[in-house]
Amino acid sequence: MLVRAARLFTSLAQPQDSGESRPTRRADEGPGWTEVFVTPSHAGRTGSAAEAVAAGHSLLVLHELADGAEVEALRAEASGAAYLSRRRSSMMKQALLDDVPEEAVESTQVRMPIDQMLGEKSQALCDRLLLRGVRSVMSACPTLLPSLFGDAGLGSIPWADVRQASGPSITHDPGLVFTPGEPACNVYTTGGQFTPHEDGQTLTVLVVLSERAAFSGGGTGFWSEADRGAASRGATITGEYNHISPQSTAPTFVLTPPAGTALVWGGTVTHAAETVLDGERTVFVAGFSNKPARRVA
């Protein structure tokens, strides 16, 4: 497991927070999952992986959440939809006699909600993967989700029902609110990237759909608290993206795990989609929180 976890990184430069005490524990792991310290000096002083992830000091890697057939089905459909989107943009440019700036129509990143990008079968698969990811987190860190979402359950779904074999729908649950435009698939081609930001949701689940050999560059970059600087310290869960300019322009580390792997983190973790240098990289992502209770007048 440790060997496999090491292979997740294109670069591993874990933050060295000068002047702070060394971690008192190592990153945890178990069957099918690995904890990755985002800010080691903070994560290592927590009592568990659950506490560290809840505080935004660690993230979880869920190995082999999706199998090869599931990944390829979603990747191929998302890639095809992105191609059509880019082609429509090119046709629009030609129709307007090239009066539209090239960068406005030749997008190197196509991001679309799954209910617009994918057919019903693939949307249902995305829903199952989210449920599978939530269950994996419950198994890996039993206290994490209740500490984030409350003891009652996930949205309107009691925790006991989340564990049921048939499983509820997460993407259609009325008790949850998602980041605008999500659940979504992001397709990055040469030059495609997503600037550093914080998701502003309680939890984000990202499932990698492209094998590492399909692209160069890319990956998901993460910033430690020291490297992100004061720009985002004290951030709160707002349900909206918070785009920031980290103190360090380069991420502390970059994860490029195999297709089918899921990454899970909290809404105050600073991250970005690193620039794809060649090829195509596709991910499925959903950030979500419990819907705020209505105030009684």
Secondary structure, 3 states (H helix, E strand, C coil): CHHHHHCCEEEECCCCCCCCCCCCCCCCEECCEEEEECCHHHHCCCCCHHHHHHCCCEEEEECCCCCHHHHHHHHHHHHHHHHHHHHHHHHHHHHCCCCCCHHHHCCCEEEEEHHHHCCHHHHHHHHHHHHHHHHHHHHHCCCHHHHHHCCCEECCEEHHHHCCCCCCCCCCCCCEEECCCCCEEEEECCCCCEEEEECCCCEEEEEECCCHHHEEECCEEECCHHHHHHHHCCCCCCCCCEECCCCCCCCCEEECCCCCCEEEECCCCCEEECCEEEECEEEEEEEEEECCCCCCC
